[in-house]
């Protein structure tokens, strides 16, 4: 029943599971935006899917820069 620690090596940027989840959101909302633009009317309006995609993209960038709390946790 110990605490979890994260090893810090400082040798580059990595993405953990939370970052990959944000990446999936970024790619799916980006693709949905382009499909909505081509179809001129779909399930979600392009004015909704674009901001959500941008927010997910910013999240991926922040997770990649080292703020992803799901990287490198080991039982200690």
C-alpha positions as CSV (number, residue, x, y, z in Angstrom):
1,X,0.0,0.0,0.0
2,X,2.7,2.5,-0.9
3,X,2.4,5.7,-2.8
4,X,2.9,5.9,-6.5
5,X,6.0,7.7,-7.8
6,X,6.9,9.0,-11.2
7,X,10.4,8.7,-12.5
8,X,11.7,11.8,-14.3
9,X,14.4,11.3,-16.8
10,X,14.1,14.5,-18.8
11,X,15.1,12.9,-22.1
12,X,12.3,14.2,-24.3
13,X,8.6,14.5,-24.4
14,X,6.2,11.6,-24.1
15,X,2.5,11.1,-24.1
16,X,0.7,8.8,-21.6
17,X,-2.8,7.3,-21.9
18,X,-4.5,10.6,-21.1
19,X,-2.6,12.3,-23.9
20,X,-3.6,9.6,-26.4
21,X,-7.2,10.0,-25.4
22,X,-7.0,13.7,-26.1
23,X,-5.2,12.9,-29.4
24,X,-8.2,10.6,-30.4
25,X,-10.6,13.5,-29.6
26,X,-8.5,15.9,-31.6
27,X,-8.4,13.6,-34.7
28,X,-12.0,12.6,-34.5
29,X,-13.3,16.2,-34.0
30,X,-11.0,17.5,-36.8
31,X,-12.2,14.8,-39.2
32,X,-15.8,15.6,-38.2
33,X,-15.3,19.3,-38.9
34,X,-14.0,18.5,-42.4
35,X,-16.8,16.1,-43.1
36,X,-19.4,18.6,-41.9
37,X,-17.9,21.3,-44.1
38,X,-18.0,19.0,-47.2
39,X,-21.5,17.8,-46.5
40,X,-22.9,21.2,-45.6
41,X,-25.0,19.9,-42.7
42,X,-24.5,17.0,-40.5
43,X,-24.9,15.8,-37.0
44,X,-22.8,18.5,-35.4
45,X,-22.5,22.0,-36.8
46,X,-18.9,23.0,-37.9
47,X,-19.0,25.9,-35.5
48,X,-19.3,23.4,-32.7
49,X,-16.9,20.7,-33.9
50,X,-14.0,23.1,-34.7
51,X,-13.7,24.7,-31.2
52,X,-13.9,21.3,-29.6
53,X,-11.2,20.0,-31.9
54,X,-9.0,23.0,-31.2
55,X,-9.3,22.5,-27.4
56,X,-8.5,18.8,-27.7
57,X,-5.4,19.8,-29.8
58,X,-4.2,22.2,-27.2
59,X,-4.7,19.5,-24.6
60,X,-2.5,17.1,-26.7
61,X,0.2,19.7,-26.9
62,X,0.1,20.4,-23.2
63,X,0.2,16.7,-22.4
64,X,3.1,16.2,-24.8
65,X,5.1,19.0,-23.2
66,X,5.2,17.1,-19.9
67,X,2.0,17.8,-18.0
68,X,0.5,14.3,-18.6
69,X,0.1,12.8,-15.1
70,X,-0.3,9.3,-16.5
71,X,3.3,8.9,-17.7
72,X,5.8,6.7,-15.9
73,X,3.9,5.8,-12.7
74,X,5.2,2.6,-11.1
75,X,4.2,0.9,-7.9
76,X,6.7,1.8,-5.2
